[in-house]
Amino acid sequence: MVSVILDNMAEGATELEILKSYPSLNSEDIKAAIAYAAQLCSERTVSLVTV
């Protein structure tokens, strides 16, 4: 469900719109999805190669 929430947000959906589309979710679920995604991103490093 994390990807569904983030995909909706990336498309510009507001929290209220997401909650209306997915009634089983609540505000805390959306916050948790964002926090989870942030944690995943912070644990990865990418080395850039200059050509």
C-alpha positions as CSV (number, residue, x, y, z in Angstrom):
1,M,0.0,0.0,0.0
2,V,3.0,2.3,0.4
3,S,3.5,2.5,-3.3
4,V,-0.2,3.2,-3.9
5,I,0.0,6.1,-1.4
6,L,3.2,7.5,-2.9
7,D,2.0,7.1,-6.5
8,N,-1.1,9.1,-5.7
9,M,0.9,11.8,-4.0
10,A,3.3,12.0,-6.9
11,E,0.3,12.5,-9.2
12,G,-0.7,15.5,-7.0
13,A,-3.5,13.8,-4.9
14,T,-4.1,15.4,-1.5
15,E,-4.3,13.5,1.7
16,L,-8.1,14.0,1.7
17,E,-8.4,12.7,-1.9
18,I,-6.4,9.6,-1.0
19,L,-8.5,9.0,2.1
20,K,-11.7,9.3,0.1
21,S,-10.4,6.9,-2.5
22,Y,-9.1,4.3,0.0
23,P,-11.5,4.4,3.0
24,S,-9.6,1.7,4.9
25,L,-6.7,4.2,5.3
26,N,-6.3,6.9,7.8
27,S,-4.0,9.9,8.2
28,E,-1.5,7.9,10.2
29,D,-1.2,5.4,7.4
30,I,-0.2,8.1,5.0
31,K,2.3,9.5,7.4
32,A,3.8,6.0,8.0
33,A,4.1,5.4,4.2
34,I,6.0,8.7,3.8
35,A,8.3,7.9,6.8
36,Y,8.9,4.4,5.4
37,A,9.9,5.7,2.0
38,A,12.1,8.4,3.5
39,Q,13.9,5.7,5.6
40,L,14.5,3.5,2.5
41,C,15.9,6.5,0.6
42,S,18.2,7.5,3.4
43,E,19.8,4.1,3.6
44,R,21.0,4.0,0.0
45,T,23.9,5.7,-1.6
46,V,24.5,5.9,-5.3
47,S,27.9,6.6,-6.8
48,L,27.8,8.8,-9.9
49,V,30.3,8.1,-12.7
50,T,31.5,10.9,-14.8
51,V,31.9,10.0,-18.5
